[in-house]
Amino acid sequence: MSEQFQVWSMDEVPTCWECGAYLVRDVKYCPECGAPTDIEEYAARKIAAQKEEERRQQQAAEKRRRLVVDVCIALAGLAALAYLVGNQML
């Protein structure tokens, strides 16, 4: 009888979705980066992180828009003040 050996190729060794580190089978989290090894949990976390980043970017854009509006209002006020002061001096 011949003995059968199972040979693992590098393609069959599981790797982390996030950092690419080689994983021991049946671990729940990558020992290198802490990412979940379950693809569904990984995808859910990745989507949540992307949504959070989009929310932060939207908040930053809104803050910039408010700053531009505030600067325009201040400049309009200064122009009106200059006009009034200029007309009183004539």
Sequence and secondary structure as in RCSB ss.txt:
>XXXX:A:sequence
MSEQFQVWSMDEVPTCWECGAYLVRDVKYCPECGAPTDIEEYAARKIAAQKEEERRQQQAAEKRRRLVVDVCIAL
AGLAALAYLVGNQML
>XXXX:A:secstr
         GGGS B TTT  B  TT SB TTT  BSSHHHHHHHHHHHHHHHHHHHHHHHHHHHHHHHHHHHHH
HHHHHHHHHHHHHH 
